[in-house]
Structures are given as C-alpha cells and as structure tokens.
Amino acid sequence: MPSLDRSGDVFVLDLGDTENRFHPDWLVAVNAALDEVEQAEGPRALVTTATGKFFSNGLDLEWLAGHEDERGGYVSGVQHLLARVLALPLVTVAAVQGHAFAAGAMLTLSHDVRVMRADRGFWCLPEVDIQIPFTPGMSALIQSRLAPQTAHIAMTTGRRYGGVEAVDAGIVDQAVAEDAVRATAVELADALAGKAGPTLGTIKTRMYGPALDSLRAAGQRLG
C-alpha cells in the first residue's frame, strides 16, 4: 500500500511495491497522503515514486470486472485523483522507477516534472490494444500535457517508450540510472519547494482549466 515520508521540504509518496493498480482502497490511501501534503504549511514539494518493477499498471481491471455496478463511481474517483495531482498548489515530480502503463502513465502526466529510469521500464498508453477507449477527461489530460503528435502516437498506437525515447518525445524530462531516479527527483523537488502556495495553485488551475473541468465532469464511463 502507499506510504508517505518527509525529508526536509520534500514529501515522498511511495505508491507501493506491487503493480500498484488503482484499487479503491489504494485510491483512499493515496488521497489521504495528499491530504497531509496539502495541509502542511510552508515550503514543500512532492515526489511520487514506487518500489520494484512497476510505478503503476493503472486501473484495477480485475476489481472492475467484479463490480460492474460501481464502475461509474470508480472512474470518477480515478479522474478526481488525476485532477487533484494536476492542480496541487506545490511542485510535483514523478520518479518513474518502473513500468508506467495506462492510468499509471496518466498519473505521471499529472505531475509537473517527470524523471524516468533510462535502462529498463516502459511508459505506455495501451488502451487501443486492450480495447478500452479513453474517457473525455483522460483524453483531455493527455492532450494538455503532451505535444499533439506525441499524444496522437501514444494514444492511437499504444507505443511503449523507454526512458531515453520518452525524453526525446517530451513525455519525461530526464532519464537517469536506476539508482539515481529517486534522488534526482528529490533534488529537483527540493529546489522548487519554495514555489508552494495559492498562487501556484491558481496558475495551474487556470493553465489546465479545460482538462480539469473534463476530469471532474460527472457521468464518464469506460468503453
């Protein structure tokens, strides 16, 4: 399950050491951690990472298959999390130490900065291959954070990007050695911790207004 630590002005949210899929209990734990980060005062920044092979494999499709009647609420919860991270009033850095697929990849896009492992691991939006269309909110998020041609290729082909390829495509900002991913992200976050506050929150909210409105809109469903 997710855990939150703090070192100086930087909070480090570890998403877990499994596939870190968006199970409802996992969503509750992540939101609780974000509550703590938001309620803190003074300079602060957030690094989101994980432990092991996966950053996050996205939606919990197994849980969804057994809870069809809760699908709408679940999708709203996922999109609420993506919107929340996108609009946080502090600098956020995704330290992508392993695979980031589907909604896990979208979660990285909700962060201001992304650092990825260079030698192994993929960033991928496989929805076209698993036959799950993006919701309007998810589409808006992706298109607000990626260059148009990159978004088109990633969304329509399900291309898998390694760290170096992801830098070249503008998906992530840096690709570094495995043992430097978290440290690099913390260093970047620490340097920008003084930006936290209502002004940054307002800037983000206005910058990504259409995407946030779409993510927060009710009634969106997968498929």
Order of alpha helices (4+ residues) and beta strands (2+ residues): beta-beta-alpha-beta-beta-alpha-alpha-beta-beta-alpha-beta-beta-alpha-alpha-alpha-beta-alpha-beta-alpha-alpha-alpha
